[in-house]
């Protein structure tokens, strides 16, 4: 897994595919790929924390703010892990899940 800075953004990739972005301009947020419909659901249910990113949202991505005093770090971890699992090769996803069980 690698990260690639680009101005105030950092891309998190696995095997050349991006599974998360950190945006540090304006509101600080992590954007991650979400299962179908989850991005809209999170944006609707938690509009103060979650949003549909302008360019990535239509492709199923969700933004989670990390600049709030009450950032839900467990939710953020869950969304990023699920994003990784959606993008990573199955073998690497299985390794991540095995590591989480121990």
C-alpha positions in Angstrom: 0.0 0.0 0.0 1.4 3.4 -0.9 0.6 7.0 -0.6 1.3 9.7 -3.1 1.1 13.4 -2.0 -0.2 16.0 -4.5 -0.4 19.5 -3.1 -2.7 19.3 -0.1 -4.0 15.9 -1.2 -2.7 12.4 -0.6 -3.8 9.3 -2.5 -3.7 5.9 -0.8 -3.3 3.1 -3.3 -3.0 -0.6 -3.5 -1.5 -2.1 -6.6 -1.8 1.2 -8.4 -5.5 1.6 -7.6 -6.7 4.4 -5.3 -8.9 3.4 -2.4 -8.8 6.7 -0.4 -7.8 10.3 -0.7 -6.9 12.7 2.1 -8.0 16.3 1.3 -6.4 19.0 3.4 -7.7 22.1 1.6 -10.7 23.8 3.1 -12.4 21.1 5.1 -10.1 18.2 6.0 -11.6 14.9 4.9 -10.9 11.4 3.8 -12.7 10.3 0.6 -13.2 6.5 0.1 -14.9 4.2 -2.3 -18.2 2.9 -0.8 -20.5 0.0 -1.6 -23.4 0.9 -3.9 -25.8 3.4 -2.2 -23.7 3.7 1.0 -22.3 7.1 0.0 -25.8 8.5 -0.5 -27.0 6.9 2.7 -24.2 8.3 4.8 -24.5 11.8 3.3 -28.2 11.8 4.0 -28.0 10.4 7.6 -24.9 12.3 8.8 -24.7 15.5 6.7 -22.5 17.2 9.3 -19.8 14.4 9.0 -20.3 12.8 5.6 -20.7 14.2 2.1 -20.7 13.2 -1.5 -17.4 14.5 -3.1 -17.9 16.5 -6.2 -16.0 14.5 -8.7 -15.8 11.1 -7.1 -19.3 11.0 -5.5 -21.1 10.0 -8.7 -18.7 7.0 -8.9 -19.7 5.7 -5.4 -17.3 7.6 -3.2 -18.0 9.2 0.2 -16.2 12.0 2.1 -15.8 11.8 5.8 -14.7 14.9 7.7 -11.7 14.6 10.0 -11.6 18.2 11.1 -14.4 17.9 13.6 -14.0 17.7 17.4 -16.2 14.6 17.4 -14.8 12.8 14.4 -16.0 9.2 14.5 -12.6 7.4 14.0 -14.1 3.9 14.2 -16.5 4.8 11.4 -13.7 6.3 9.4 -11.6 3.1 9.8 -14.6 0.9 8.8 -15.2 3.0 5.6 -11.5 3.0 4.6 -11.1 -0.8 5.2 -14.2 -1.5 3.2 -12.9 0.8 0.4 -9.6 -1.1 0.5 -11.5 -4.4 0.2 -13.5 -3.1 -2.8 -10.3 -2.1 -4.7 -7.6 -4.5 -3.6 -6.9 -7.9 -5.2 -8.9 -10.6 -3.4 -5.7 -12.2 -1.9 -4.6 -8.9 -0.3 -8.1 -8.3 1.0 -8.2 -11.8 2.5 -4.8 -11.1 4.2 -6.1 -7.9 5.7 -9.2 -9.7 7.1 -7.0 -12.6 8.5 -4.8 -10.0 10.2 -7.9 -8.3 11.8 -9.0 -11.6 13.3 -5.8 -12.1 15.3 
